[in-house]
Amino acid sequence: MSKGVVTLLPPHDGHPGMEINWAADCRPAFNRGVSFAQTWLDNTRSGWLWAAMIAERDHLPRAIERRAFEVGFLSRIHQRLCSPRCGVEPLRDVTLSL
């Protein structure tokens, strides 16, 4: 049995990164989700977050790739929401585990 393929979410906005193990190589779909979320964040959030995620995710052919895209997209949004830049509250120590 395969040990899986590791995907890395780099630290961003003062929030730590993380590693995720997938049963298949989902790095391209995961990275696409992270990149798309960053584009949404950088473009003054001109549309609904959920609509942007679903529309882009549905271009992927396999369920595991769609899931990887969702995890990458939402992980990048999570980093922004938990970042010190996001508000006046201090950064909380949040441990991510999957």
Backbone torsions as a table, in degrees:
resi	resn	phi	psi	omega
1	MET	NA	140.3	-179.3
2	SER	-71.5	145.0	176.5
3	LYS	-80.4	-8.4	178.7
4	GLY	99.1	177.4	-178.8
5	VAL	-121.1	128.8	-177.7
6	VAL	-86.4	133.9	174.6
7	THR	-117.8	138.1	-177.4
8	LEU	-111.7	127.8	168.3
9	LEU	-98.2	112.7	-178.2
10	PRO	-69.9	156.2	174.0
11	PRO	-58.8	148.7	179.4
12	HIS	-159.3	147.3	177.3
13	ASP	54.6	31.1	179.1
14	GLY	78.8	9.2	-179.8
15	HIS	-111.5	140.4	-176.1
16	PRO	-66.8	159.5	174.7
17	GLY	-88.4	-170.9	177.3
18	MET	-159.9	164.4	175.0
19	GLU	-111.9	142.3	178.0
20	ILE	-129.6	134.8	176.0
21	ASN	-97.9	130.2	177.5
22	TRP	-116.4	153.7	177.1
23	ALA	-72.4	-23.5	179.1
24	ALA	-131.9	169.7	179.8
25	ASP	-75.7	99.3	-179.1
26	CYS	-108.0	11.9	-177.6
27	ARG	-56.6	-44.8	-179.9
28	PRO	-60.4	-43.1	-179.5
29	ALA	-68.3	-41.4	178.2
30	PHE	-61.4	-49.8	-179.4
31	ASN	-62.9	-35.6	176.0
32	ARG	-62.2	-40.9	177.5
33	GLY	-63.9	-43.7	178.2
34	VAL	-61.9	-47.0	-179.1
35	SER	-63.5	-42.6	-179.8
36	PHE	-65.4	-39.5	176.7
37	ALA	-62.8	-41.8	179.5
38	GLN	-63.9	-39.2	177.0
39	THR	-61.5	-44.4	178.8
40	TRP	-61.4	-43.0	179.8
41	LEU	-65.2	-38.9	-176.8
42	ASP	-77.6	-18.3	-175.7
43	ASN	-101.7	42.7	176.0
44	THR	49.8	27.4	172.3
45	ARG	48.9	56.8	-172.7
46	SER	-73.8	-13.6	179.5
47	GLY	-134.2	178.1	178.6
48	TRP	-69.4	132.5	180.0
49	LEU	-56.8	-49.6	-176.7
50	TRP	-63.5	-38.6	-179.2
51	ALA	-67.9	-41.0	178.6
52	ALA	-62.5	-45.1	-178.8
53	MET	-63.4	-47.9	-177.4
54	ILE	-64.8	-43.9	-178.1
55	ALA	-61.6	-42.7	-179.3
56	GLU	-75.4	-40.6	-179.2
57	ARG	-59.4	-39.5	-174.6
58	ASP	-68.8	-5.6	175.1
59	HIS	-78.0	-15.0	-176.9
60	LEU	-84.9	139.2	-171.6
61	PRO	-78.3	-35.0	-173.7
62	ARG	-106.7	148.3	-178.5
63	ALA	-59.3	-40.2	-178.9
64	ILE	-66.0	-34.3	176.9
65	GLU	-70.0	-39.4	177.3
66	ARG	-63.2	-40.2	177.9
67	ARG	-65.1	-41.9	178.2
68	ALA	-62.3	-41.7	176.8
69	PHE	-58.7	-47.4	-179.9
70	GLU	-59.8	-45.0	-179.2
71	VAL	-63.8	-44.1	178.2
72	GLY	-63.2	-46.7	-179.8
73	PHE	-60.0	-52.4	-176.4
74	LEU	-71.5	-29.0	176.1
75	SER	-65.7	-40.7	178.7
76	ARG	-66.8	-39.7	176.1
77	ILE	-63.4	-41.6	178.5
78	HIS	-59.2	-44.2	178.6
79	GLN	-57.2	-43.0	-179.7
80	ARG	-66.6	-44.2	-178.6
81	LEU	-63.3	-31.4	-178.8
82	CYS	-96.0	7.6	-176.8
83	SER	-83.5	154.2	175.9
84	PRO	-64.6	-20.9	179.6
85	ARG	-72.5	-21.4	-169.6
86	CYS	-74.1	-24.5	-177.1
87	GLY	-166.9	-170.2	-177.8
88	VAL	-90.2	-14.0	178.6
89	GLU	-71.8	144.1	178.0
90	PRO	-68.2	155.5	179.7
91	LEU	-63.4	127.4	176.4
92	ARG	-86.9	147.7	176.5
93	ASP	-78.8	107.5	-177.9
94	VAL	-115.1	123.1	177.5
95	THR	-98.9	125.9	178.9
96	LEU	-97.6	131.0	174.0
97	SER	-140.9	141.5	179.6
98	LEU	-120.5	NA	NA
